[in-house]
Amino acid sequence: MQLKLKNPIIFFDLETTGINIVNDRIVEISVLKVSPNGMEETKTVRVNPGMPIPKQASDIHGITDEDIKDAPSFKEVGKELARFIEGCDLAGFNSNRFDIPLLAEEFLRNGIDIDFSKRKFVDVQTIFHKKEQRTLSAAYRFYCDKNLEDAHSAEADVTATYEVLKAQLDRYSDLKNDIEFLSAYSSFNRNADFAGRIIFDEDGDEVFNFGKHKGRKVKDIFAKEPSYYAWMMNGDFTLYTKKVLTAVKLREFQK
Protein backbone atom coordinates (compact mmCIF):
# COMPACT_ATOMS: atom_id res chain seq x y z
CA MET A 1 0.00 0.00 0.00
CA GLN A 2 1.32 3.42 -0.91
CA LEU A 3 1.20 6.15 1.71
CA LYS A 4 -1.42 8.89 1.41
CA LEU A 5 0.53 12.05 2.09
CA LYS A 6 -0.39 15.69 2.54
CA ASN A 7 3.23 16.61 3.18
CA PRO A 8 6.47 14.88 2.22
CA ILE A 9 7.65 12.45 4.88
CA ILE A 10 11.23 11.68 5.88
CA PHE A 11 12.11 8.16 7.00
CA PHE A 12 15.44 8.37 8.78
CA ASP A 13 17.86 6.38 10.89
CA LEU A 14 20.90 7.36 12.93
CA GLU A 15 24.03 5.46 13.81
CA THR A 16 25.64 7.01 16.87
CA THR A 17 28.43 6.82 19.43
CA GLY A 18 25.96 5.49 22.01
CA ILE A 19 22.42 5.79 23.36
CA ASN A 20 22.71 8.82 25.66
CA ILE A 21 20.66 11.58 24.03
CA VAL A 22 22.52 14.35 25.87
CA ASN A 23 26.11 13.18 25.46
CA ASP A 24 26.30 10.95 22.39
CA ARG A 25 26.70 12.07 18.78
CA ILE A 26 25.69 11.04 15.27
CA VAL A 27 28.20 9.15 13.10
CA GLU A 28 25.89 8.34 10.19
CA ILE A 29 22.47 9.51 9.07
CA SER A 30 20.36 8.13 6.26
CA VAL A 31 17.17 9.79 5.08
CA LEU A 32 14.53 8.65 2.62
CA LYS A 33 12.19 11.43 1.50
CA VAL A 34 8.85 10.28 0.11
CA SER A 35 6.83 12.97 -1.66
CA PRO A 36 3.01 13.04 -2.01
CA ASN A 37 3.43 12.15 -5.71
CA GLY A 38 5.33 8.99 -4.73
CA MET A 39 8.80 10.21 -5.69
CA GLU A 40 11.53 8.85 -3.41
CA GLU A 41 14.96 10.33 -2.70
CA THR A 42 17.63 8.82 -0.44
CA LYS A 43 20.65 10.52 1.10
CA THR A 44 23.24 8.92 3.41
CA VAL A 45 26.15 10.74 4.99
CA ARG A 46 28.75 9.86 7.59
CA VAL A 47 29.55 12.44 10.24
CA ASN A 48 32.65 13.05 12.33
CA PRO A 49 31.22 13.17 15.87
CA GLY A 50 34.22 15.01 17.34
CA MET A 51 34.70 12.25 19.88
CA PRO A 52 35.98 8.65 19.82
CA ILE A 53 33.47 5.99 18.82
CA PRO A 54 33.34 3.40 21.63
CA LYS A 55 34.15 -0.16 20.56
CA GLN A 56 30.75 -1.40 21.72
CA ALA A 57 29.08 1.06 19.34
CA SER A 58 31.39 0.15 16.44
CA ASP A 59 30.66 -3.53 17.08
CA ILE A 60 26.97 -2.79 16.40
CA HIS A 61 27.05 -0.51 13.36
CA GLY A 62 30.53 -1.29 12.01
CA ILE A 63 31.69 2.34 11.81
CA THR A 64 35.09 3.10 13.36
CA ASP A 65 37.12 6.22 14.07
CA GLU A 66 39.16 5.50 10.95
CA ASP A 67 36.00 5.45 8.82
CA ILE A 68 34.94 8.96 9.82
CA LYS A 69 38.26 10.73 10.37
CA ASP A 70 37.82 12.79 7.17
CA ALA A 71 34.02 13.05 7.35
CA PRO A 72 32.33 16.44 7.83
CA SER A 73 31.07 17.54 11.22
CA PHE A 74 27.34 17.80 11.91
CA LYS A 75 27.71 21.59 11.85
CA GLU A 76 28.93 21.30 8.25
CA VAL A 77 26.09 19.08 7.04
CA GLY A 78 23.31 20.21 9.40
CA LYS A 79 22.09 23.26 7.48
CA GLU A 80 21.71 21.30 4.24
CA LEU A 81 19.93 18.53 6.17
CA ALA A 82 17.59 21.07 7.76
CA ARG A 83 16.70 22.41 4.32
CA PHE A 84 16.13 18.89 3.00
CA ILE A 85 13.65 18.00 5.76
CA GLU A 86 11.94 21.40 5.92
CA GLY A 87 8.16 21.02 5.74
CA CYS A 88 8.35 17.23 6.08
CA ASP A 89 6.83 14.89 8.62
CA LEU A 90 9.26 12.40 10.20
CA ALA A 91 9.20 8.63 10.59
CA GLY A 92 11.55 5.96 11.88
CA PHE A 93 11.95 2.84 13.98
CA ASN A 94 12.14 3.78 17.69
CA SER A 95 12.46 7.34 16.39
CA ASN A 96 10.18 9.04 18.92
CA ARG A 97 12.29 7.85 21.85
CA PHE A 98 15.76 8.04 20.35
CA ASP A 99 16.43 9.30 16.80
CA ILE A 100 14.25 12.43 16.89
CA PRO A 101 15.41 13.57 20.36
CA LEU A 102 19.07 13.04 19.44
CA LEU A 103 18.69 14.76 16.05
CA ALA A 104 17.00 17.73 17.73
CA GLU A 105 19.91 17.93 20.19
CA GLU A 106 22.44 18.01 17.35
CA PHE A 107 20.58 20.85 15.62
CA LEU A 108 20.36 22.89 18.82
CA ARG A 109 23.95 22.16 19.83
CA ASN A 110 25.18 23.50 16.50
CA GLY A 111 22.97 26.58 16.45
CA ILE A 112 20.80 25.37 13.55
CA ASP A 113 17.27 26.72 13.84
CA ILE A 114 14.65 24.14 12.90
CA ASP A 115 11.04 24.04 14.10
CA PHE A 116 9.67 20.57 14.86
CA SER A 117 6.50 21.82 16.53
CA LYS A 118 4.23 21.40 13.49
CA ARG A 119 5.67 18.07 12.32
CA LYS A 120 3.92 14.73 12.59
CA PHE A 121 6.06 11.87 13.95
CA VAL A 122 5.36 8.26 13.00
CA ASP A 123 7.21 5.60 14.98
CA VAL A 124 6.98 2.30 13.10
CA GLN A 125 8.40 0.42 16.09
CA THR A 126 5.54 1.60 18.30
CA ILE A 127 2.98 0.41 15.76
CA PHE A 128 4.85 -2.90 15.56
CA HIS A 129 5.07 -3.33 19.32
CA LYS A 130 1.38 -2.56 19.76
CA LYS A 131 0.63 -5.21 17.15
CA GLU A 132 3.33 -7.87 17.35
CA GLN A 133 6.10 -7.12 19.93
CA ARG A 134 9.22 -7.75 17.77
CA THR A 135 12.50 -6.17 16.53
CA LEU A 136 13.10 -4.45 13.16
CA SER A 137 14.68 -7.56 11.65
CA ALA A 138 11.72 -9.65 12.83
CA ALA A 139 9.29 -6.98 11.66
CA TYR A 140 10.87 -7.00 8.20
CA ARG A 141 10.67 -10.77 8.05
CA PHE A 142 7.11 -10.83 9.46
CA TYR A 143 5.58 -8.08 7.31
CA CYS A 144 7.71 -8.18 4.15
CA ASP A 145 8.80 -11.83 4.12
CA LYS A 146 12.42 -10.73 3.65
CA ASN A 147 15.61 -11.07 5.65
CA LEU A 148 17.19 -7.76 6.68
CA GLU A 149 20.71 -7.81 5.27
CA ASP A 150 23.20 -5.33 6.76
CA ALA A 151 21.08 -4.67 9.86
CA HIS A 152 22.36 -1.61 11.74
CA SER A 153 23.47 -0.06 8.48
CA ALA A 154 21.53 3.22 8.50
CA GLU A 155 20.43 2.96 4.86
CA ALA A 156 19.34 -0.68 5.16
CA ASP A 157 17.41 0.09 8.35
CA VAL A 158 15.66 3.15 6.96
CA THR A 159 14.60 1.35 3.76
CA ALA A 160 13.29 -1.58 5.80
CA THR A 161 11.36 0.78 8.08
CA TYR A 162 9.64 2.39 5.09
CA GLU A 163 8.70 -1.00 3.65
CA VAL A 164 7.43 -2.25 7.02
CA LEU A 165 5.09 0.75 7.45
CA LYS A 166 3.56 0.18 4.00
CA ALA A 167 3.13 -3.51 4.81
CA GLN A 168 1.53 -2.66 8.17
CA LEU A 169 -1.05 -0.54 6.35
CA ASP A 170 -1.79 -3.48 4.05
CA ARG A 171 -2.13 -5.90 6.96
CA TYR A 172 -4.19 -3.95 9.51
CA SER A 173 -7.52 -2.57 8.36
CA ASP A 174 -7.83 -0.41 11.49
CA LEU A 175 -4.67 1.54 10.61
CA LYS A 176 -5.65 4.59 8.59
CA ASN A 177 -3.40 5.59 5.70
CA ASP A 178 -3.08 9.06 7.16
CA ILE A 179 0.05 10.52 8.71
CA GLU A 180 -1.83 12.43 11.42
CA PHE A 181 -3.56 9.22 12.53
CA LEU A 182 -0.31 7.21 12.40
CA SER A 183 1.49 9.91 14.36
CA ALA A 184 -1.13 9.79 17.12
CA TYR A 185 -1.21 5.97 17.06
CA SER A 186 2.57 5.67 17.44
CA SER A 187 2.75 8.10 20.37
CA PHE A 188 2.54 7.00 24.00
CA ASN A 189 2.21 10.46 25.53
CA ARG A 190 1.54 13.98 24.34
CA ASN A 191 5.14 15.01 24.79
CA ALA A 192 6.06 18.67 25.01
CA ASP A 193 9.73 17.71 24.67
CA PHE A 194 11.22 14.76 22.83
CA ALA A 195 12.69 13.14 25.94
CA GLY A 196 9.26 12.87 27.56
CA ARG A 197 10.26 14.86 30.65
CA ILE A 198 7.47 17.35 29.94
CA ILE A 199 4.05 16.35 28.59
CA PHE A 200 0.81 18.18 27.87
CA ASP A 201 -2.20 17.66 30.14
CA GLU A 202 -5.83 17.67 29.02
CA ASP A 203 -5.86 21.47 29.26
CA GLY A 204 -2.91 21.74 26.87
CA ASP A 205 -0.57 22.94 29.64
CA GLU A 206 2.97 21.62 30.10
CA VAL A 207 3.25 19.17 33.02
CA PHE A 208 6.28 17.54 34.62
CA ASN A 209 6.48 13.83 33.81
CA PHE A 210 9.19 12.86 36.30
CA GLY A 211 10.49 13.50 39.82
CA LYS A 212 8.90 15.10 42.84
CA HIS A 213 6.68 17.38 40.74
CA LYS A 214 5.37 14.69 38.39
CA GLY A 215 1.84 15.51 37.28
CA ARG A 216 2.05 19.18 38.24
CA LYS A 217 1.96 22.09 35.82
CA VAL A 218 5.33 23.57 34.96
CA LYS A 219 4.06 27.13 35.21
CA ASP A 220 2.73 26.52 38.74
CA ILE A 221 6.03 25.06 39.95
CA PHE A 222 8.03 27.92 38.43
CA ALA A 223 5.74 30.42 40.17
CA LYS A 224 6.06 28.73 43.57
CA GLU A 225 9.62 27.42 43.29
CA PRO A 226 11.65 29.61 40.88
CA SER A 227 14.88 27.82 41.77
CA TYR A 228 13.56 24.64 40.12
CA TYR A 229 13.98 26.26 36.71
CA ALA A 230 17.62 27.08 37.47
CA TRP A 231 18.21 23.55 38.75
CA MET A 232 16.91 22.03 35.53
CA MET A 233 18.79 24.46 33.29
CA ASN A 234 22.03 23.49 35.05
CA GLY A 235 21.18 19.79 35.12
CA ASP A 236 21.82 16.90 32.76
CA PHE A 237 18.70 17.44 30.70
CA THR A 238 18.45 17.66 26.93
CA LEU A 239 18.78 21.02 25.22
CA TYR A 240 15.28 20.61 23.79
CA THR A 241 13.81 20.04 27.27
CA LYS A 242 15.52 23.23 28.42
CA LYS A 243 14.17 25.05 25.37
CA VAL A 244 10.60 24.03 26.29
CA LEU A 245 11.11 25.11 29.92
CA THR A 246 12.47 28.49 28.83
CA ALA A 247 9.50 29.01 26.51
CA VAL A 248 7.10 28.35 29.43
CA LYS A 249 9.00 30.71 31.72
CA LEU A 250 9.07 33.50 29.13
CA ARG A 251 5.41 33.03 28.28
CA GLU A 252 4.37 33.33 31.91
CA PHE A 253 6.70 36.29 32.45
CA GLN A 254 5.07 38.20 29.59
CA LYS A 255 1.55 37.75 30.93
Secondary structure, DSSP 8 states (H G I E B T S, - for coil): -----SS-EEEEEEEES-S-TTT--EEEEEEEEE-TTS-EEEEEEE-B-SS---HHHHHHH---HHHHTTS-BHHHHHHHHHHHHTT-EEEESSIIIIIHHHHHHHHHHTT-----TT--EEEHHHHHHHHT---HHHHHHHHH----TTTT-HHHHHHHHHHHHHHHHHH-TTS-S-HHHHHHHT-SS-BSSTTSSEEE-TTS-EEE-SGGGTTSBHHHHHHH-THHHHHHHTSS--HHHHHHHHHHHHHHHT-
